[in-house]
Amino acid sequence: MQDGQVRLACPPLEPSARAAAPLAKIPEDDSVQQLSLVVNVAIALPYEVCHSGAVTVTASSVDTVASIKEKVCALEQIPFVEHTLSLGDKLLDDGETLARCGVGAASALDFWVRASEDALAHQMAAILRSRGPLSKADLDDLFSCRHGLGASGALKTLGWGEKLLPFLQRHPLFSVTSGCVALAPDAMPPPPPEPAANRRFLDLHAELRADCPLPKLSDSLDRLAETLASTAFLNIRRVVTGGGLANGTAIRGAVGAKVVLFVEGLPPTGHDRLLPGLASSMSGALADRVEELGAATVEPDGLGGLRVRTSGDLGEVQVLFSPDYACSSDALEALRAQGDAAQHAAAASLVDQKVRFVARQPEGVKAAVRVVKSWREGRRWSCDAARPNDDLLELVVAHTLAQRAPRDLADAVSSVLSVLGRFDELRATWPLASRSYREGDIPKELLKQRPLLLDPVSPLVNVAGPRHFRPEEMIAHARSGACFD
């Protein structure tokens, strides 16, 4: 700097007489191939194998098998780390590239995931080992950061409806104290389940699902319901379908379909005297329209309803009658005045609530319901009163598995059969979140009954009551310990 002007401190360097060599172009590796892979995803849940469809993954031939697994897990939000990727019958090693495994543009890959509570527990235990004790919320969040889905969501995937805190409290790997989750000192993990034992139940459940075409049967039931409503001499306000077909637990040979006709002008009480005569009149009126109903016979059931024996896969359909109450509280008030007829009346007037109760059960619970119904169909019963009906089995399964989440479908069915084997001691009530009434609505005399299986939609009904069910044969069958003949 001189006199306010900036000058070069030294003369500029002369440009080199020799031109700089041009940059060399890096040759592209023609062996690297861009791929668009179709990966078929199957998740082995504790109660069934779920084929979630195919996903398309963009990759290159030099990508590793492990990276493809990570991409599939991210796309499908799969939090479980026990998985395999295969090309045909060949299992692919995580460290190998796609090219070395023979994966090309036209290859179809199969991604198999095993979802289990033990895998979930060990993944959470790994977080606790690296981070130390955590709150349930922090553990849930860290699990989500590491695996793409929170531990609560992963637990929901298992299909038993269990919440994260009860799971942590019961699992031997963990200790929960004052809201803090830590690894249990010297805890030994439970022995892994025997795959072959659960495989029979998974195969049976898959067969039950495949053999029961629910959409077709639902259409048949809807047509039957419409025909009943249009041919009846009564003023039908609305028609509701119920039973296993409506709640999603039907199996072939035991569809358990119901149709409830809500009749305008039907008195709210006195059903035990009125409905048997009404059913007899309806049976006579429908006698000439059996073919139109797609039925073989129509006859009164002796309790104020009809038995419609269809000639197709629907089997026997129970038809019930009910007043069209303004709301469920009005229905409960009317039921309270029914006395001993409350159970049959509740099955009709509260059919909507009962369908919703079973339909919202976790998928694993509904799988267990189907298998237990199959168990019932494989036994011999001396009479209808000795055969447990669908309502009873559905509620026993739901209540049993709500007390303790099973490890897999085999464990679920074993737990239910254990309860059925001690059915004479049963006392099953429902927490407020599950039932449709207050604690004070339950008659005190009803709570003294044994066995007791309270209806979750009516506080006046013991589904296990002696009026229509004799449990001795069921207890004997359940105690035999045989699920498969």
C-alpha positions as CSV (number, residue, x, y, z in Angstrom):
1,M,0.0,0.0,0.0
2,Q,1.6,3.3,-1.0
3,D,-0.1,6.7,-1.2
4,G,-3.5,5.1,-0.7
5,Q,-2.9,2.8,-3.7
6,V,-2.6,-1.0,-3.7
7,R,0.3,-2.4,-5.7
8,L,1.6,-5.9,-6.2
9,A,4.3,-6.7,-3.8
10,C,6.3,-8.6,-6.5
11,P,6.0,-8.9,-10.3
12,P,3.5,-11.5,-11.5
13,L,4.9,-14.9,-12.4
14,E,5.3,-15.6,-16.1
15,P,2.9,-18.2,-17.3
16,S,4.5,-21.5,-17.8
17,A,5.5,-22.2,-21.3
18,R,4.3,-25.7,-20.9
19,A,0.5,-26.0,-20.9
20,A,-1.0,-28.0,-18.0
21,A,-2.0,-31.5,-18.9
22,P,-5.8,-31.9,-19.4
23,L,-7.6,-33.7,-16.6
24,A,-8.0,-37.4,-17.4
25,K,-11.6,-38.7,-17.7
26,I,-12.4,-41.5,-15.3
27,P,-13.8,-44.3,-17.4
28,E,-17.2,-45.5,-16.4
29,D,-17.6,-49.1,-15.2
30,D,-19.8,-50.6,-17.8
31,S,-20.4,-53.6,-15.4
32,V,-22.5,-51.5,-13.0
33,Q,-26.1,-52.1,-13.9
34,Q,-29.1,-50.1,-12.6
35,L,-31.9,-52.3,-11.4
36,S,-35.5,-52.0,-10.6
37,L,-36.2,-54.9,-8.4
38,V,-39.6,-56.4,-7.5
39,V,-39.5,-57.8,-3.9
40,N,-42.3,-59.9,-2.6
41,V,-42.8,-59.3,1.2
42,A,-44.1,-61.8,3.6
43,I,-44.3,-61.3,7.4
44,A,-44.6,-64.3,9.7
45,L,-46.8,-63.0,12.5
46,P,-47.4,-65.0,15.6
47,Y,-50.9,-66.0,14.3
48,E,-50.6,-66.0,10.5
49,V,-48.3,-65.4,7.6
50,C,-49.2,-62.0,6.1
51,H,-48.3,-61.5,2.4
52,S,-48.2,-57.7,2.2
53,G,-47.6,-57.7,-1.6
54,A,-44.7,-56.6,-3.7
55,V,-42.6,-53.4,-3.5
56,T,-40.3,-52.0,-6.2
57,V,-36.8,-51.1,-5.1
58,T,-34.3,-49.1,-7.1
59,A,-30.8,-50.4,-6.8
60,S,-27.5,-51.1,-8.7
61,S,-25.8,-54.4,-9.2
62,V,-23.0,-53.4,-6.8
63,D,-25.4,-52.8,-3.9
64,T,-25.3,-55.3,-1.1
65,V,-28.0,-57.6,0.0
66,A,-28.1,-55.8,3.4
67,S,-28.8,-52.5,1.8
68,I,-31.7,-53.9,-0.1
69,K,-33.1,-55.3,3.1
70,E,-32.8,-51.8,4.7
71,K,-34.7,-50.3,1.8
72,V,-37.5,-52.8,2.0
73,C,-37.9,-52.3,5.7
74,A,-38.0,-48.5,5.3
75,L,-40.6,-48.7,2.5
76,E,-42.8,-51.1,4.4
77,Q,-42.1,-49.7,7.9
78,I,-40.9,-53.1,9.1
79,P,-39.2,-52.8,12.6
80,F,-38.2,-56.4,13.0
81,V,-34.6,-57.4,12.3
82,E,-35.1,-61.2,11.8
83,H,-35.4,-61.3,8.0
84,T,-34.1,-63.1,5.0
85,L,-33.8,-62.2,1.3
86,S,-33.9,-65.0,-1.3
87,L,-33.7,-65.5,-5.0
88,G,-35.8,-68.6,-5.7
89,D,-34.6,-71.2,-3.2
90,K,-31.3,-69.5,-2.6
91,L,-30.8,-67.4,0.6
92,L,-28.7,-64.4,-0.1
93,D,-25.8,-63.4,2.2
94,D,-26.0,-59.8,3.6
95,G,-22.4,-58.9,2.6
96,E,-22.6,-60.1,-1.0
97,T,-23.5,-57.7,-3.9
98,L,-26.5,-58.3,-6.0
99,A,-24.2,-59.0,-9.0
100,R,-22.3,-61.8,-7.2
101,C,-25.6,-63.3,-6.1
102,G,-26.8,-63.5,-9.7
103,V,-29.6,-60.8,-9.3
104,G,-30.5,-59.2,-12.6
105,A,-33.0,-56.8,-13.9
106,A,-35.6,-59.5,-14.4
107,S,-35.1,-61.1,-10.9
108,A,-37.9,-61.4,-8.4
109,L,-36.8,-61.5,-4.8
110,D,-38.6,-62.8,-1.7
111,F,-38.3,-60.9,1.6
112,W,-39.3,-63.0,4.6
113,V,-39.7,-61.3,8.0
114,R,-40.3,-63.1,11.4
115,A,-42.1,-60.9,13.8
116,S,-42.1,-62.2,17.4
117,E,-42.2,-60.8,20.9
118,D,-38.7,-62.2,21.6
119,A,-37.2,-60.4,18.7
120,L,-38.9,-57.2,19.8
121,A,-37.7,-57.7,23.4
122,H,-34.1,-58.2,22.3
123,Q,-34.2,-55.1,20.1
124,M,-35.3,-53.0,23.0
125,A,-32.8,-54.7,25.3
126,A,-30.0,-53.7,22.8
127,I,-31.1,-50.0,23.2
128,L,-31.1,-50.3,27.0
129,R,-27.6,-51.8,27.0
130,S,-26.2,-48.9,25.0
131,R,-28.2,-46.1,26.6
132,G,-28.9,-47.3,30.1
133,P,-32.3,-47.1,31.9
134,L,-34.9,-45.0,30.0
135,S,-38.5,-43.9,30.4
136,K,-41.0,-45.8,28.4
137,A,-41.5,-42.8,26.1
138,D,-37.8,-42.4,25.5
139,L,-37.4,-46.1,24.8
140,D,-40.3,-45.9,22.3
141,D,-38.8,-42.9,20.6
142,L,-35.3,-44.4,20.3
143,F,-36.7,-47.6,19.0
144,S,-38.4,-45.6,16.3
145,C,-35.2,-43.7,15.4
146,R,-33.3,-47.0,15.1
147,H,-36.0,-49.2,13.4
148,G,-38.4,-46.7,11.6
149,L,-41.4,-47.6,13.8
150,G,-41.9,-47.1,17.5
151,A,-41.9,-50.0,19.9
152,S,-45.6,-49.5,20.6
153,G,-46.3,-49.8,16.9
154,A,-44.1,-52.9,16.6
155,L,-46.0,-54.5,19.5
156,K,-49.3,-53.7,17.8
157,T,-48.0,-55.5,14.7
158,L,-47.8,-58.7,16.7
159,G,-51.6,-58.7,16.7
160,W,-52.6,-59.2,20.4
161,G,-53.6,-55.6,21.3
162,E,-51.1,-55.4,24.1
163,K,-49.8,-52.1,25.3
164,L,-46.1,-51.4,25.7
165,L,-46.0,-50.8,29.5
166,P,-47.7,-54.1,30.4
167,F,-45.4,-55.9,27.9
168,L,-42.3,-54.4,29.6
169,Q,-43.7,-55.3,33.0
170,R,-44.3,-58.9,32.3
171,H,-41.3,-59.7,30.1
172,P,-38.4,-61.2,32.1
173,L,-35.8,-59.2,30.2
174,F,-37.0,-55.9,31.8
175,S,-37.5,-54.3,35.1
176,V,-39.9,-51.3,35.4
177,T,-39.6,-49.2,38.5
178,S,-41.2,-45.8,39.0
179,G,-41.7,-45.4,35.3
180,C,-38.0,-46.2,34.5
181,V,-37.3,-49.2,32.2
182,A,-34.1,-51.1,32.7
183,L,-32.7,-54.5,32.0
184,A,-33.6,-57.0,34.7
185,P,-30.6,-58.1,36.7
186,D,-29.5,-61.7,35.7
187,A,-32.7,-62.1,33.8
188,M,-32.8,-65.1,31.5
189,P,-34.9,-64.7,28.3
190,P,-37.7,-67.1,27.8
191,P,-36.9,-70.2,25.7
192,P,-37.7,-69.6,22.0
193,P,-41.0,-71.0,20.9
194,E,-40.9,-74.3,19.0
195,P,-41.6,-73.3,15.4
196,A,-43.1,-76.7,14.5
197,A,-45.6,-76.4,17.3
198,N,-47.0,-73.1,16.1
199,R,-46.7,-74.2,12.4
200,R,-49.7,-76.6,12.7
201,F,-51.8,-73.8,14.1
202,L,-50.6,-71.3,11.4
203,D,-51.4,-73.9,8.7
204,L,-54.8,-74.6,10.2
205,H,-55.7,-70.9,10.4
206,A,-54.5,-70.3,6.8
207,E,-56.8,-73.2,5.7
208,L,-59.7,-71.8,7.7
209,R,-59.3,-68.4,6.1
210,A,-58.9,-69.8,2.6
211,D,-62.0,-72.1,2.9
212,C,-64.4,-69.4,4.0
213,P,-65.2,-66.9,1.2
214,L,-66.4,-64.0,3.4
215,P,-67.4,-61.6,0.6
216,K,-69.5,-64.2,-1.2
217,L,-71.1,-65.4,2.0
218,S,-71.8,-61.7,3.1
219,D,-73.5,-61.1,-0.2
220,S,-75.7,-64.2,0.3
221,L,-76.6,-63.1,3.8
222,D,-77.5,-59.6,2.6
223,R,-79.8,-61.0,-0.1
224,L,-81.4,-63.2,2.4
225,A,-81.9,-60.3,4.8
226,E,-83.4,-58.2,2.0
227,T,-85.8,-61.0,1.0
228,L,-86.9,-61.5,4.6
229,A,-87.6,-57.8,5.1
230,S,-89.5,-57.5,1.8
231,T,-91.6,-60.6,2.3
232,A,-92.5,-60.2,6.0
233,F,-96.0,-59.0,6.9
234,L,-94.4,-56.7,9.5
235,N,-93.3,-53.1,9.2
236,I,-89.5,-53.5,9.2
237,R,-87.7,-50.3,10.1
238,R,-84.2,-51.7,9.5
239,V,-82.3,-54.9,9.1
240,V,-78.9,-55.7,10.7
241,T,-76.7,-58.7,10.1
242,G,-74.6,-60.1,13.0
243,G,-72.7,-63.2,14.1
244,G,-69.4,-64.5,12.9
245,L,-69.9,-63.4,9.3
246,A,-70.5,-59.8,10.3
247,N,-67.6,-59.6,12.9
248,G,-65.1,-61.4,10.7
249,T,-64.6,-64.7,12.6
250,A,-66.7,-67.1,10.5
251,I,-65.3,-70.4,9.4
252,R,-66.7,-72.8,6.8
253,G,-69.3,-75.1,8.4
254,A,-69.9,-72.7,11.3
255,V,-70.7,-69.4,9.7
256,G,-72.9,-68.4,12.6
257,A,-74.9,-65.8,10.6
258,K,-77.6,-63.7,12.2
259,V,-80.3,-61.4,10.8
260,V,-82.1,-59.1,13.2
261,L,-85.4,-57.5,12.0
262,F,-86.1,-54.3,13.9
263,V,-89.9,-54.0,13.8
264,E,-91.8,-50.8,14.1
265,G,-94.6,-50.9,16.7
266,L,-93.2,-53.9,18.5
267,P,-93.7,-53.4,22.3
268,P,-90.5,-52.7,24.2
269,T,-91.1,-55.5,26.8
270,G,-93.0,-58.8,27.1
271,H,-90.9,-60.5,24.4
272,D,-91.0,-63.9,26.1
273,R,-94.7,-64.0,25.6
274,L,-95.0,-62.1,22.3
275,L,-92.1,-63.3,20.1
276,P,-92.7,-67.1,20.0
277,G,-96.2,-66.4,18.5
278,L,-94.7,-63.9,16.1
279,A,-92.0,-66.3,15.0
280,S,-94.5,-69.0,14.4
281,S,-96.6,-66.7,12.3
282,M,-93.6,-65.6,10.3
283,S,-92.6,-69.2,9.8
284,G,-96.0,-70.0,8.3
285,A,-95.9,-66.9,6.1
286,L,-92.5,-67.8,4.7
287,A,-93.3,-71.5,4.1
288,D,-94.3,-70.9,0.5
289,R,-91.3,-68.7,-0.2
290,V,-88.5,-71.0,0.8
291,E,-87.0,-71.2,-2.6
292,E,-87.0,-67.4,-2.9
293,L,-85.1,-67.3,0.4
294,G,-82.6,-69.8,-0.9
295,A,-83.5,-71.9,2.1
296,A,-84.3,-75.6,2.7
297,T,-86.5,-75.0,5.8
298,V,-87.8,-72.2,7.9
299,E,-88.9,-73.0,11.5
300,P,-89.3,-71.3,14.9
301,D,-86.4,-71.8,17.3
302,G,-88.6,-72.0,20.3
303,L,-87.2,-68.8,21.8
304,G,-88.9,-66.2,19.7
305,G,-86.7,-66.4,16.6
306,L,-86.4,-68.4,13.4
307,R,-84.0,-71.0,12.1
308,V,-83.5,-70.6,8.4
309,R,-81.5,-73.6,7.1
310,T,-80.0,-72.5,3.7
311,S,-79.0,-74.9,1.0
312,G,-75.6,-73.2,0.5
313,D,-72.5,-72.5,2.5
314,L,-74.3,-70.1,4.8
315,G,-75.7,-73.0,6.7
316,E,-78.2,-72.2,9.4
317,V,-79.1,-68.5,9.8
318,Q,-80.7,-67.3,13.0
319,V,-83.4,-64.7,12.5
320,L,-84.3,-62.5,15.5
321,F,-86.9,-59.7,16.1
322,S,-86.5,-56.6,18.1
323,P,-88.2,-53.3,18.7
324,D,-86.4,-50.3,17.1
325,Y,-85.2,-48.6,20.2
326,A,-84.2,-44.9,19.9
327,C,-80.8,-45.6,21.5
328,S,-78.9,-48.3,23.4
329,S,-79.8,-46.8,26.8
330,D,-83.5,-47.3,25.9
331,A,-82.7,-50.9,24.9
332,L,-81.0,-51.5,28.2
333,E,-83.9,-50.1,30.2
334,A,-86.3,-52.4,28.3
335,L,-84.0,-55.4,28.9
336,R,-84.0,-54.6,32.6
337,A,-87.7,-55.3,32.6
338,Q,-87.4,-58.6,30.6
339,G,-86.3,-60.8,33.5
340,D,-85.1,-64.2,32.4
341,A,-85.7,-63.4,28.7
342,A,-83.0,-60.7,28.8
343,Q,-80.3,-62.8,27.2
344,H,-82.3,-63.6,24.1
345,A,-83.6,-60.1,23.8
346,A,-80.1,-58.6,24.2
347,A,-78.9,-60.8,21.3
348,A,-81.4,-59.0,19.0
349,S,-81.6,-55.4,20.2
350,L,-77.8,-55.0,20.9
351,V,-76.5,-56.8,17.8
352,D,-74.8,-53.7,16.4
353,Q,-72.7,-53.3,19.6
354,K,-71.8,-57.0,19.8
355,V,-70.6,-57.0,16.2
356,R,-68.4,-53.9,16.8
357,F,-67.0,-55.4,20.0
358,V,-65.7,-58.5,18.3
359,A,-64.7,-56.8,15.0
360,R,-62.4,-54.3,16.8
361,Q,-60.5,-57.1,18.6
362,P,-56.8,-57.4,17.5
363,E,-56.3,-59.7,14.5
364,G,-54.4,-62.2,16.6
365,V,-57.4,-62.6,18.9
366,K,-59.8,-63.1,15.9
367,A,-57.4,-65.7,14.5
368,A,-57.6,-67.6,17.9
369,V,-61.4,-67.3,17.7
370,R,-61.4,-69.1,14.3
371,V,-59.1,-71.9,15.5
372,V,-61.2,-72.4,18.7
373,K,-64.4,-72.5,16.6
374,S,-62.7,-75.2,14.5
375,W,-61.8,-77.1,17.7
376,R,-65.5,-77.0,18.7
377,E,-66.6,-78.3,15.2
378,G,-64.2,-81.2,15.6
379,R,-65.9,-82.4,18.8
380,R,-69.1,-84.3,19.3
381,W,-71.9,-82.8,21.4
382,S,-74.9,-84.6,22.8
383,C,-77.3,-81.6,22.3
384,D,-77.4,-77.9,21.4
385,A,-77.3,-76.9,25.1
386,A,-74.0,-78.7,25.5
387,R,-72.4,-77.1,22.4
388,P,-70.7,-73.7,23.2
389,N,-72.1,-71.1,20.8
390,D,-70.2,-68.5,18.9
391,D,-71.0,-65.7,21.4
392,L,-69.5,-67.7,24.3
393,L,-66.4,-68.7,22.5
394,E,-65.7,-65.2,21.1
395,L,-66.0,-63.7,24.5
396,V,-63.9,-66.3,26.3
397,V,-61.1,-65.9,23.7
398,A,-61.2,-62.1,23.9
399,H,-61.2,-62.1,27.7
400,T,-58.5,-64.7,28.1
401,L,-56.1,-63.1,25.7
402,A,-56.7,-59.6,27.2
403,Q,-55.4,-61.0,30.5
404,R,-52.1,-62.2,29.1
405,A,-50.8,-61.6,25.6
406,P,-49.7,-65.0,24.1
407,R,-46.4,-65.6,22.4
408,D,-48.0,-67.1,19.3
409,L,-51.2,-68.7,18.0
410,A,-50.4,-72.1,19.6
411,D,-49.9,-70.4,23.0
412,A,-53.2,-68.4,22.5
413,V,-55.3,-71.5,21.8
414,S,-53.6,-73.4,24.7
415,S,-54.5,-70.5,27.1
416,V,-58.1,-70.5,25.9
417,L,-58.5,-74.3,26.3
418,S,-57.1,-74.1,29.8
419,V,-59.8,-71.6,30.7
420,L,-62.5,-73.7,29.0
421,G,-61.2,-76.7,31.1
422,R,-61.9,-74.7,34.3
423,F,-65.0,-73.1,33.0
424,D,-67.0,-73.9,36.1
425,E,-64.7,-71.5,38.0
426,L,-64.9,-68.7,35.5
427,R,-65.5,-65.1,36.6
428,A,-65.0,-62.9,33.6
429,T,-66.0,-59.2,33.7
430,W,-64.8,-56.3,31.5
431,P,-62.9,-53.1,32.2
432,L,-64.6,-49.8,31.6
433,A,-62.8,-49.3,28.3
434,S,-64.2,-52.5,26.9
435,R,-67.8,-52.5,28.1
436,S,-70.8,-50.4,27.2
437,Y,-72.2,-49.8,30.7
438,R,-71.3,-48.6,34.2
439,E,-70.2,-50.8,37.1
440,G,-73.4,-49.9,39.0
441,D,-75.6,-51.2,36.2
442,I,-74.6,-54.8,36.9
443,P,-77.0,-56.6,39.2
444,K,-75.3,-57.7,42.4
445,E,-77.0,-61.1,42.2
446,L,-75.6,-61.6,38.7
447,L,-72.0,-61.1,39.9
448,K,-72.5,-64.1,42.4
449,Q,-73.2,-66.6,39.6
450,R,-70.6,-69.2,38.6
451,P,-69.5,-69.6,35.9
452,L,-69.8,-65.9,35.1
453,L,-69.1,-64.5,31.6
454,L,-70.6,-61.0,31.5
455,D,-71.8,-59.7,28.2
456,P,-69.7,-56.6,27.4
457,V,-72.7,-54.8,25.8
458,S,-75.3,-55.7,28.3
459,P,-74.9,-55.6,32.1
460,L,-77.8,-57.9,32.6
461,V,-76.6,-61.0,30.7
462,N,-74.4,-63.8,31.9
463,V,-73.5,-65.5,28.6
464,A,-72.4,-68.6,30.6
465,G,-75.7,-68.8,32.5
466,P,-77.3,-72.2,33.0
467,R,-80.5,-71.2,31.2
468,H,-79.2,-72.2,27.7
469,F,-75.8,-73.8,28.2
470,R,-74.5,-76.8,30.1
471,P,-70.7,-76.7,30.2
472,E,-69.8,-80.2,31.4
473,E,-69.1,-81.7,28.0
474,M,-67.0,-78.6,26.9
475,I,-65.0,-78.8,30.1
476,A,-64.2,-82.5,29.5
477,H,-63.2,-81.9,25.9
478,A,-61.0,-79.0,26.9
479,R,-59.3,-81.0,29.6
480,S,-58.4,-83.7,27.2
481,G,-55.7,-81.3,25.9
482,A,-56.2,-82.4,22.2
483,C,-56.7,-79.6,19.7
484,F,-56.1,-81.7,16.6
485,D,-57.8,-85.0,16.1
